[in-house]
């Protein structure tokens, strides 16, 4: 779904040499893996993670490209899950991507995604908008078809002026083609990551618009399930969330991560590496992973 352009609150001079959240055409990003890794290298980022939605199909290619550019790649994925009826995304880092528990779980999510996408297409057809399934699949260029792809198709087919209108008229909650997600429980997703030897990080917690008490409860439940970190600095949440999330990380003994959530140029997301530093005292997730970065935030 379209994300708010919140990264404008982050000064363009704020640079990080670590970016652990980004997407390629293997999910809903607009750049191929080679294009994405080349862009990462151009920004000065030294340590990256490819975290496509619910699949690791691009990780091996990304590792080869990263080696060619002299970058350090941490294997990654962003898993769709649910906690107390709230959709939650979990970034898995440094996993064995071939682990059966992880791949079996991701295949299960892909089946759920397929069922949802077909139902969205059926509902759009019921609104007199034929060809949505074929159009969205062509735009996606991968087996993972989501609402963002249907929104792009609605624009390309001339049914909407832009993707914002597509969500407001058809795809947003309560609209004719809205289909709620039927994702797996958060606890299971964390379990897959841990089984594969990885670490689980709560993606962009500031984006969920939870009350203070509910966000704290989410983080406590996430930690109890085996989660170790949260994205404190993210391109898809407000820069103003940084201090509050840093305090929560310190209070709960959790590590902090940074990630642009880059999907492509001109898509309303932050640029790769355009990230504020972690607040003082917060343990960096890359330190917990044993990845040394001499100066993670050179502009500060």
N, C-alpha and C positions, 0 to 999 in steps of 0.2 A: 504494500500500500504506500501511497506517497507519504513522505515524512516532512515535518516542518523544517524550514530553513533556519535552524537555530545556530548553525556554526558561525553566522555573521558576528555573533558576540565574541568570537575568539579572534584576537588580532592575527592578521596574516603573517606577522613576524614570529608567531608562536609555533615553533617547530619541534618535532620529536624525531629521534632516530629509531623509535620503536612504534610499530602500528600493527596491532593484533586483531583487526577486524576489517575485512574487505571482501568484495564479491566479484565474481567473474561471470562469463556467459554460461558457466555450468549451473548457475541459478538465475538470479535476476540482475546481474551486473551487465553493463554494456560493452565491456572490453574482454577480449579473449585472454587466456592466461598469459601468453607471451607479451601481449600489449600491456597487461596489468603489471607484470613484473618489471618490464622496461620502464613504466611510469614510476613505479616504486623506486627504482634505482635513480631515476632523474631527480627525485625529490630529496635525496640524501638519507632516506630511511635505510637502516642497516639490518634490522630484524623485522620480519613480517610474518603474518599468518594469513593464509587463504581460508576464509570461513564461509564457504558457500552454504546456502540453506539446505539442510537435511541430506547432504551428500558430500562425499570426499573424492569425487571423480577427477577433479583437477589437481589434486595435491601432488601426485607424482610428477606431473608435467611442471607444476610450479617449482618443485624441488630442483629439477634439471635446469629450468630457466634461472632460478635464483643462484645456483652454482655458477652459471655462465656469467652472471652480472656481479659476482662476488658478494652476494647477500646471504644472510642466515634465514632459512625458512623454518618456522615451527608449524607442524601439521595442525590443521584446524577444521572446525565445522561449526555451524550455528544451527542448533536443534530447536524445532518448534515444540513447545510443551504447554501444559496448563497447570495452574495452581489456584485452587479455590475459584474456579470458573474464569480466572484471569489468564489470558494468553501470555506466556513467558518465553523468552528466547534465551537459550543457554549456549555459550561459546565453549566448545571443548578444545583444549590445547595439548599438544605434545602426546598425541595418542598413537597407538599402533593402528593404522587405518585399515589393516586387514583383519582385525580381530572379529571373530564371528558374532559376538554379542552386539558390538557396535554396528556392524553391517546389517545384521538381522533386524535390529531396531530401526535403522534408517530405511530399509526396504519397507518396513511396516508403515512408516510415515509417508513414504512416496505413494503407497497404495491409497492412503487416506487423502493425500493431495489430489490424486487422479480422480477419486470419487467426488471430491468437492468441485474440482474444475469442470467436470462433466455436468454437474448439477447447475453450476453458474451458467454454462453454455446453454443448457436446456431452458433456464429461466429467461436468459436474454432472447432466445428464440421465441419464447412465449410473448415477449414484448415486441415481436416483429423484427428482430435483429438477427437475421440468418447469417451463418458462416462464422459465428464467434469462436467455436472450438478450433476450426482449421486456422483462422486468423491468429488467435492467441498462440497456438502451437508454433506457427511459423515465426512469430516474433520472439518467442522464448528460445527457440533454437536448441532446446534441451527437453528432457522428459518432464522437468518441473515447471508446470504451468500454474501461475498464481494470478491474483487479482490485478497486480500491476500490468501483467501482459494483456489481460482483457481490457484494462483501461487504455493501454496504448492502441489496441485494435479499434476500440470505439472512436478514438481520435483519427486514426488512419482511415477508417471507413467513413468518416465524415459525420458520425452520429453525435460527437461532442467536440467542443472547441479545444479542450485540454483535458489532461487526466484528472484535474481537480473536479471538473464538471462531471466526468465519468463516475467518480465516486459519489458525488452529491446526488446524481440522478439515478444511478443504477447499482453501484457496487458497495456503497457504504452501509453501515448498520441500519436496518429498517427499510432499505430500498429494495426495489423489485428483484434484483439479482443477487442480493446479499445471502450468502450461505455461511452459517457459523462454522468455525473450525472445530474439529473433533480430534484434538491432539492428545498425545499420551501424557500421563502424569509427570510432573517435574521430577519426582523421585526416580522414576524409571530412566529418564534421560540422563540424569547424573550418574546413575548406576552403569549405564552403557559406557560412558566416558571413563569412569573409574576402572571398569573391567578391562578396558583397552589401555590401561596404564597412564591415562591422561588426567588433566586437572580441569575442573568445571568452573566457569566464570559466568556470573549473571550479566547478560548483555543489557546495556543502556537502561538501568533501573529507573532513571529519571523520566523515561518516556511513558511509563505505565500510569502516571497520574494517580498514584495511590496516596492515601492519607499517611501522615508520619507514622502512626501506630501500625497501619497495615503494611507499609514498606518494611518497617522493622521486623514484623512477624514473618514476612516473606523471606527476608535475609536470614532470620533465625532458622526457619524451616529449610532453606537452601543449605545452610551450613550443617544442619543436623543430617541432611541427606548425603553429605559428603562434598558439597561445594566449597571452594576455598577462596574465591575472589569475586569482585564486582568491577564493572567498568565505571571508573570514576570520571574519566575524561573521554567523552564520546562525541563523534560528529553528529549524532542523531538525538542528543539531549542538550538542554541549555547549559551554557558555560557556568551559569549561576548555581547549578546543582553541585558543582565540584566540592565546595567546602562542606556542605551537608553530608554528601556521600563519603567524603574523607573522614569525617567524624564518626560516621557509622562503621566504616571499615576498622578504624582504630578501636572503637568500643567493642566490636564483635571479634576482633583478632583476625580479620580477613585481609587478603592481599588486594592491591589495586591494579587495574589494567587500564590501558589506553587503546582506543581504536577509532579510526575515522568513520567506520561503517560505509566506506566508499563504494558506490555502485557505478560510477562513471562520471565523465565530465558533464557539467551543466544539468545534473539531475537533482539539484537541491541538497546535495550532501556535502560534507566537508571534503576538502582536498586531502589526499594521502599525507599523513604526517603533520597536518595542521592541528596540533593538539596542545593543550595546556599541560604543564607538568603535574605529577602527582603531588598532593599536599605533603608538607613536611611530616615525617614520621611514619608514613604509610609504606608498608613493604610492597615492593614491585613484584608482580607475578613472574616477570622474567628472572628475577633473582631466585624465586622459589623453584623455577624450572632449571636453574643452573646455567642460565644464559648470561654471559657477561657483556655489558654495554658500558663502555668507558664514560661517555657523556650522553646520557639518554635525551637530555633537553638542552641542546647547545645554546639556544637563544635566551636562556634565563640565567 
